[in-house]
């Protein structure tokens, strides 16, 4: 089977894990701090604004705590979004407001957001689809005008840049994923960026049991003397969603390789573009007119034969899919659908994601292309 996603791991990761085992400390420690610092530097940002966690989803749920979502608030999200975003908004008690996306890029624009803004709008979630950035300057300007927080779901956008600014660091909060399908994979794990440093302590406390961010134990170090070091104070409730040194050690090794991974993905992406553009009725992804760098996480085509083509490819050992199924069409969320979403409907009917990962061989990419061309020849 030619997989849609696949990580690339080797002896370097095993060596880093071995160092953690030999240290006799596998919990959150020096490796986590090192990973946070080096990840921030790779995005040309300050490590003071970053904190690791157990998953991108945990970071998405944390956003509701950070920005104090409540029932009077409205949160705008593209209907083509990962389901954890919808779940986080519902759990917060805030009102979920769907917006449409561009039917070809699957990214949101100001024209999709404007009709949904009112004096109750608190935040906008956005996704850089497939690692290709949204046009952020107009979105930032619009949200700044209306005092709306921007939360960037950058799960698929590690090392994606918009006009030399790293995706995930342009809005008020950014969240990345390191799960088993991502370009930089640690099995599970996530990273959070917060523009406002005042929110960092809140985030650290919420992610570690609500303990004050004064010492690893939560000990109140403000006292001149404290012989009862087992005592602690708490100002808020919290979860336990912290990265450990095993995960971070894998991340450090992957971080060294990530640019080479993206170079491979870019080469495959462009190979698809060159060989599939103009085949049958296929439409390939549009490239933005602004300066950008992509993580090349997804490659997608659009065709009226999407369903038949997907079955044809699966029968030949090529797995494809469509991500993400519109949330307004999901049972849990569809009661919040108050509008028509024609562009998302188009995308969900005609879009197909093809295999794209750094372990994909040139021969496998050629097999995908050949199978697609064969399908059209048989029509």
C-alpha positions in Angstrom: 0.0 0.0 0.0 1.3 3.5 -0.9 0.4 5.5 2.3 -1.0 8.9 2.4 1.3 9.9 5.3 4.3 8.2 6.8 7.1 9.4 9.2 10.8 8.9 8.6 12.6 7.7 11.7 16.1 6.2 12.1 19.1 5.5 14.3 19.5 9.1 15.2 16.2 9.1 17.0 17.0 5.8 18.7 20.4 7.3 19.8 18.6 10.4 21.3 16.1 8.2 23.2 19.0 6.0 24.5 20.6 9.1 26.0 17.4 9.9 27.9 17.1 6.3 29.2 20.7 6.5 30.4 20.0 9.7 32.2 17.5 7.9 34.5 15.0 10.7 33.9 12.3 10.2 31.3 9.8 12.9 32.4 9.8 16.6 31.6 13.3 17.9 31.9 16.2 19.4 30.1 15.4 17.8 26.7 11.9 19.4 26.7 13.4 22.8 27.4 16.0 22.3 24.6 13.4 21.2 22.1 11.2 24.3 22.9 14.2 26.6 22.5 15.4 25.1 19.2 11.9 24.8 17.8 11.4 28.6 18.5 14.7 29.5 17.0 13.9 27.5 13.8 10.9 29.8 13.4 13.0 32.9 14.1 11.1 33.6 17.3 11.8 33.8 21.1 11.5 30.6 23.1 9.9 32.6 25.9 6.7 32.6 23.8 6.6 28.8 23.3 5.5 25.9 25.5 5.3 22.2 24.5 2.3 20.0 25.3 1.0 16.5 24.6 -0.9 17.2 21.3 -2.1 20.0 19.1 -5.6 19.2 20.3 -4.6 19.9 23.8 -3.3 23.3 22.7 -6.6 24.0 20.8 -8.6 23.2 24.0 -6.2 25.4 26.0 -7.0 28.4 23.8 -10.5 28.5 25.3 -8.9 28.9 28.7 -6.3 31.4 27.6 -8.9 33.7 26.0 -11.7 33.0 28.4 -14.3 31.8 26.0 -17.8 32.0 27.5 -21.4 31.6 26.5 -21.8 35.3 25.3 -18.8 34.9 22.9 -18.9 33.8 19.3 -16.0 31.9 17.8 -15.6 31.8 14.0 -14.1 28.7 12.5 -13.8 27.5 8.9 -16.2 24.6 8.4 -13.3 22.7 6.8 -11.4 22.3 10.0 -10.1 19.5 12.2 -12.9 18.4 14.6 -11.0 19.2 17.8 -11.5 22.9 17.0 -15.3 22.5 17.0 -15.2 20.3 20.1 -13.1 22.9 22.0 -15.5 25.7 21.2 -18.5 23.6 22.2 -16.9 22.5 25.5 -16.1 26.2 26.3 -19.8 27.1 26.1 -19.2 29.7 23.4 -21.2 29.8 20.2 -19.7 28.1 17.2 -20.0 30.1 14.0 -19.0 28.4 10.8 -17.6 30.3 7.8 -16.9 29.2 4.2 -13.5 28.8 2.6 -12.0 29.3 -0.8 -13.1 26.3 -2.8 -9.7 25.7 -4.5 -7.2 26.7 -1.8 -9.4 25.6 1.1 -8.1 28.6 3.1 -10.2 31.4 4.6 -10.1 35.0 3.3 -11.5 38.3 4.7 -14.5 37.9 2.5 -15.4 34.7 4.2 -15.0 36.2 7.7 -16.6 39.6 7.4 -20.3 38.5 7.2 -20.0 36.7 10.5 -18.4 39.5 12.6 -20.4 41.2 15.3 -19.9 42.7 18.7 -19.9 39.2 20.3 -17.1 37.8 18.1 -14.2 36.9 20.3 -11.9 34.8 18.2 -11.1 33.4 14.8 -9.6 30.0 14.3 -7.9 29.5 10.9 -6.1 26.6 9.2 -3.2 27.0 6.7 -4.5 24.2 4.5 -1.9 21.7 3.6 0.8 24.0 4.9 0.1 26.7 2.3 -0.5 30.0 4.3 -3.7 32.0 4.4 -3.2 35.6 3.2 -2.6 36.9 6.7 -2.2 40.6 6.4 -5.8 41.4 5.5 -7.0 38.9 8.2 -4.8 40.4 10.9 -5.9 43.9 9.9 -9.6 43.0 10.0 -9.3 41.2 13.4 -7.3 44.0 14.9 -10.0 46.5 13.9 -12.7 44.4 15.7 -10.5 43.2 18.7 -10.7 39.6 17.6 -8.1 37.1 18.6 -6.5 35.0 15.8 -5.7 31.4 16.6 -3.6 29.6 14.0 -4.1 25.9 13.6 -0.6 25.2 12.3 -0.7 21.5 12.8 0.3 20.8 9.2 2.4 24.0 8.8 5.7 23.4 10.5 8.3 25.6 8.7 5.6 27.3 6.6 6.2 31.0 6.3 4.1 34.0 5.2 6.2 36.9 4.0 9.1 35.7 6.1 6.9 35.3 9.2 6.4 31.7 10.5 2.9 30.5 10.3 1.7 30.1 13.9 3.5 33.2 15.1 1.5 35.8 13.1 -1.8 35.7 15.1 -2.3 35.7 18.9 -1.8 32.0 19.3 -0.3 29.2 17.2 -0.4 25.5 17.7 1.6 22.7 16.0 1.2 18.9 15.9 4.0 16.3 16.0 1.7 13.2 15.8 2.6 10.1 13.8 1.4 11.5 10.5 3.2 14.9 10.7 6.4 16.0 8.9 8.1 16.4 12.2 6.9 13.4 14.1 7.4 12.4 17.8 4.6 9.9 17.9 2.4 12.4 19.7 3.1 15.9 21.0 2.4 19.6 20.2 3.8 23.1 20.6 2.1 26.3 21.5 3.0 29.9 20.7 1.5 32.9 22.5 2.2 36.4 21.3 1.4 37.9 24.7 3.9 36.9 27.3 1.3 37.5 30.0 -0.5 34.4 28.8 2.5 32.1 29.0 2.3 31.6 32.8 -1.4 30.9 32.5 -0.7 28.3 29.9 2.0 26.6 31.9 -0.2 26.4 34.9 -3.2 25.0 33.0 -1.0 22.4 31.4 0.5 21.3 34.7 -2.2 20.7 37.2 -2.8 24.4 37.9 0.4 24.6 39.9 2.0 28.1 40.0 4.8 28.5 37.5 7.4 29.3 40.2 9.2 26.0 40.5 8.9 22.5 39.1 7.0 21.4 42.2 4.7 24.4 42.5 6.5 25.4 45.7 6.0 29.0 46.7 9.5 30.3 46.2 8.5 33.8 47.2 8.9 32.9 50.9 12.4 33.6 52.2 12.4 30.3 54.1 10.3 27.2 53.4 11.3 24.1 55.2 8.0 22.4 54.2 8.9 22.0 50.5 6.1 19.6 50.0 3.5 22.4 50.4 2.1 24.1 47.4 -0.6 26.6 46.4 -2.9 26.7 43.5 -4.7 29.6 41.8 -6.6 27.7 39.1 -7.6 24.2 38.0 -5.4 22.5 35.5 -4.7 19.3 33.5 -1.5 17.3 33.1 -0.6 17.8 29.5 3.2 18.2 29.5 5.8 16.8 27.1 8.4 14.4 28.4 12.1 14.0 27.5 11.6 10.9 25.4 9.2 12.7 23.1 11.4 15.8 23.1 14.5 13.8 22.3 12.8 12.4 19.2 11.7 16.0 18.3 15.3 17.3 18.6 16.5 14.7 16.1 13.6 15.3 13.7 14.1 19.1 13.9 17.6 18.6 12.4 16.1 16.7 9.5 12.9 18.7 9.0 14.2 21.0 6.2 15.4 18.1 4.2 12.0 16.4 4.7 10.3 19.5 3.4 12.6 19.6 0.4 11.6 16.0 -0.5 8.0 16.9 -0.1 8.3 20.0 -2.3 10.0 17.9 -5.0 7.1 15.4 -5.0 4.5 18.2 -4.8 6.0 19.9 -7.9 6.3 16.5 -9.7 2.6 16.0 -9.2 1.9 19.6 -10.3 3.9 19.1 -13.6 2.4 15.7 -14.4 -1.2 16.0 -13.3 -2.1 19.6 -14.4 -4.2 19.3 -17.5 -4.9 15.5 -17.1 -8.6 15.1 -17.7 -10.6 17.6 -15.7 -8.0 17.7 -12.9 -7.4 21.0 -11.1 -4.2 21.2 -9.1 -3.7 23.4 -6.0 -3.5 27.2 -6.7 -0.3 28.9 -5.6 -0.6 32.2 -3.6 0.5 35.4 -5.3 2.2 36.6 -2.0 5.7 35.6 -0.9 5.4 32.3 1.0 7.2 29.1 2.0 5.1 25.9 2.4 5.6 22.7 4.4 4.0 20.9 1.5 1.9 18.7 3.8 -1.0 18.0 1.5 -1.2 17.7 -2.3 -4.7 17.7 -3.6 -6.5 17.6 -6.8 -10.1 18.4 -7.7 -12.2 16.4 -10.1 -15.8 15.6 -10.7 -14.7 11.9 -10.8 -13.3 12.1 -7.3 -15.2 9.2 -5.7 -14.6 6.8 -8.7 -10.9 7.8 -8.9 -10.4 7.2 -5.1 -11.9 3.7 -5.4 -9.8 3.0 -8.6 -6.6 4.0 -6.8 -7.5 2.1 -3.6 -8.0 -1.1 -5.7 -4.4 -0.6 -7.0 -2.9 -0.2 -3.5 -2.9 3.7 -3.4 -4.6 5.2 -0.4 -6.2 8.7 -0.8 -8.7 10.7 1.2 -10.3 14.0 1.7 -9.3 16.2 4.7 -11.1 17.7 6.3 -14.8 16.7 6.1 -16.8 19.9 6.7 -17.9 20.3 10.3 -21.3 21.6 9.3 -22.0 18.2 7.8 -21.1 16.4 11.1 -23.9 15.3 13.4 -22.4 16.9 16.5 -21.9 20.3 14.9 -24.6 20.6 12.2 -27.1 22.3 14.5 -24.8 25.3 14.5 -24.9 25.6 10.7 -26.9 28.8 10.0 -25.7 29.5 6.5 -24.9 28.0 3.2 -21.3 27.1 2.5 -21.2 26.6 -1.3 -17.4 26.7 -1.6 -16.9 24.1 1.1 -19.6 22.0 -0.4 -17.7 22.1 -3.7 -14.4 21.3 -2.0 -15.9 18.3 -0.1 -17.4 16.9 -3.3 -14.4 17.2 -5.7 -11.2 17.3 -3.6 -8.9 14.3 -3.2 -5.6 14.3 -1.2 -2.8 12.2 -2.8 0.1 10.4 -1.0 2.8 12.9 0.0 5.5 12.3 2.6 9.3 12.3 2.9 9.4 8.5 2.7 7.5 8.4 -0.6 9.9 7.1 -3.3 10.0 8.6 -6.8 8.8 5.3 -8.1 5.8 5.4 -5.9 5.0 8.9 -6.9 5.2 7.9 -10.5 2.9 4.9 -9.8 0.3 7.4 -8.4 0.6 9.6 -11.5 0.5 6.6 -13.9 -2.6 5.2 -12.2 -4.4 8.5 -12.3 -3.6 8.9 -16.0 -4.7 5.3 -16.6 -8.1 6.1 -14.9 -8.7 9.0 -17.3 -7.7 7.0 -20.3 -10.4 4.4 -19.4 -13.2 6.9 -19.1 
